């Protein structure tokens, strides 16, 4: 009913003369229809309701050169919450190392180098297990990648070299950001507001009993720039993550997600790419029972202007389409129904062109036989009627004679 209530509310707000409520609504509705119709003939440069940017619109930042040959990680459509806002901060060496390593491990163009590094670390230190190799990748991959690109013999692009040198020391901190058709606010900026846009969800790499989606709160938005060819910046979210899976539970029947808001994920993995983030909000349970007191319910929001469309694919057998000809369904057998016969399947009888006349003659002959048969039946009925009349006359005469 919310849609109808919202429509009725918009109509009530158009009332200017309370003595003529219906007339006010009709007049406002006609003005709206006429203005909408006339706006279709305006120039595309004039902003109307048809070409107006959406509320969470995030344009792609163009390259300074004519050809946009930047890496894919720099082409994420996004924009700041306030164009003139932002605070310049200084990153520590530990923060720069963590940010740079995370950017490298999530860049599509750097993925082949990750495989090369894994082979290199296996050959150099074969005694390391999978956990130790992952730790070595986090600690040494950025240094290895810089030496491999800058000092190697391969022909690498300028953007790849700019990425290998690492980000700058300074970064811009923002209170909010538009990305993925969401509007995100930091926790401090959202304090005291009715709406909560600081909930963040990042999908896990796999789904099983021991790994879930990661849920957290947005603490800061960092815009890190890589100096080199053109403007190359990466937007990262610094979040406080809830403990997973100990602090996250999923209802197996309905799929409802709850998080324990007092639990925190251990470690120093605070950063994620803004392009990986989805928006959620957390709401406490109204019940004050012990099993629900420390838990919040997770509500996933839908992005504006983005709809999930399920593609339906129809698989056809190879025999249905022979030599590229279209397939039509045909009835191979004919079912014959009579009152005295049980349903049985009869094969269709093929007719040759020369046999059509014979079939027509047989049909005419059968019709004549049927007409003769009907005429003979009528004559027999008349004869039966005459016999009945004669019998009645005889009975009447016999009765009369008996009376005499």
Secondary structure, DSSP 8 states (H G I E B T S, - for coil): -HHHHHHHHHHHTT---TTSHHHHHHHHHHHHHHHHHHHTTS-TTS--TTT---TT-------SSSS----GGG---EEESSTT--EEEE--HHHHHHHHHHHHHT-GGGHHHHHHHHHHHHHH-TT--HHHHHHHHHHHHHHHHHHHHHSSSS---HHHHHHHH---SEEEEESEEEETTEEEE-TTTTTT-SS---EEEE--SS-BTTB--EEEEEEEEEEEEE-SSS-EEEEEEEEEE--TTTTEEE-TTT--EEEETT----SS--EEEGGG-EEEEEEE-S---HHHHTEEEEEE---TT------------GGGS-TT--------SEEE--SSS--EEE------GGGHHHHHHHHHHHHHHHHHHHHHHHHHHHHHHHHHHHHHHHHHHHHHHHH-
